[in-house]
């Protein structure tokens, strides 16, 4: 049975964008409603914001089938593995999708036309 990797790329791109929205929402809530106001919290929020921005760019790259989206998707999938349980599930699904030979051919062939 042939898998439609184009569909999996769209799902993965949407999941990366959804995770970034969730992360940015958490950053907003923690920043505005937290009683902690330390330098450590600020640095952690900046790091989470940068990762969320990477997820948005990665999701865009996968939805538009850019070849660089695969590399960034693999990086973001590996970064998400430590984030239990959502990040781990997204990381495993991302690696399964992005390491597939059909995905590699699909991403490389679309931009050479």
C-alpha positions in Angstrom: 0.0 0.0 0.0 1.4 3.4 -1.1 1.4 6.1 1.6 0.5 9.6 0.6 3.4 11.5 2.1 2.0 14.8 0.9 -0.8 14.4 3.3 1.6 13.6 6.1 3.6 16.7 5.3 0.5 18.9 5.6 -0.5 17.2 8.9 3.0 17.6 10.3 3.2 21.3 9.2 -0.1 22.0 10.9 1.0 20.2 14.1 4.2 22.2 14.3 2.2 25.4 13.9 -0.3 24.2 16.5 2.5 23.4 19.0 4.0 26.8 18.5 0.7 28.5 19.2 0.3 26.5 22.3 3.8 27.4 23.4 3.3 31.1 22.8 0.1 31.0 24.7 1.9 29.4 27.7 4.6 32.0 27.4 2.0 34.8 27.4 0.2 33.4 30.4 3.4 32.8 32.4 4.8 36.2 31.6 1.6 38.1 32.5 0.2 36.1 35.4 3.3 34.6 37.0 4.3 35.7 40.5 7.9 34.8 39.7 9.9 37.6 38.2 13.4 36.3 38.0 16.1 36.4 35.4 15.9 32.6 35.0 12.2 32.8 34.1 12.8 35.5 31.5 15.6 33.5 29.9 13.4 30.3 29.8 10.6 32.3 28.2 12.9 33.7 25.6 14.2 30.2 24.8 10.6 28.8 24.5 9.7 31.8 22.3 12.6 31.1 20.0 11.6 27.4 19.7 8.0 28.4 19.0 9.2 30.7 16.2 11.2 27.8 14.8 8.1 25.7 14.8 6.2 28.3 12.9 8.9 28.6 10.3 9.2 24.8 10.1 5.4 24.4 9.7 5.4 27.0 6.9 8.3 25.2 5.1 6.5 21.9 5.3 3.2 23.2 4.2 4.8 24.9 1.2 7.0 21.8 0.5 10.3 23.6 0.8 13.5 21.4 0.8 14.8 23.4 3.8 11.6 22.6 5.7 12.7 18.9 6.0 16.0 19.8 7.7 14.4 22.3 10.1 11.6 19.8 10.7 14.1 17.2 11.7 15.9 19.6 14.1 12.6 20.7 15.6 11.5 17.0 15.9 14.7 16.1 17.8 14.3 19.2 20.1 10.7 18.1 20.9 11.6 14.6 21.9 12.4 15.7 25.5 9.0 17.4 25.9 6.7 14.7 27.2 4.1 13.6 26.0 3.1 15.9 23.1 6.6 16.8 22.0 7.7 13.2 22.0 4.8 12.1 19.9 5.3 15.0 17.5 9.0 14.3 17.3 8.6 10.6 16.5 5.9 11.3 13.9 8.1 14.0 12.4 11.1 11.8 12.1 9.0 9.0 10.7 7.6 11.4 8.1 10.8 13.3 7.2 13.1 10.3 7.0 10.8 8.5 4.6 12.3 8.1 1.1 9.0 9.3 -0.6 9.1 12.5 1.5 12.7 13.2 0.4 11.8 12.7 -3.2 8.6 14.8 -2.9 10.4 17.8 -1.3 13.3 17.7 -3.7 11.2 17.2 -6.9 8.6 20.0 -6.3 11.2 22.8 -6.4 13.1 21.6 -9.5 10.2 22.0 -11.9 
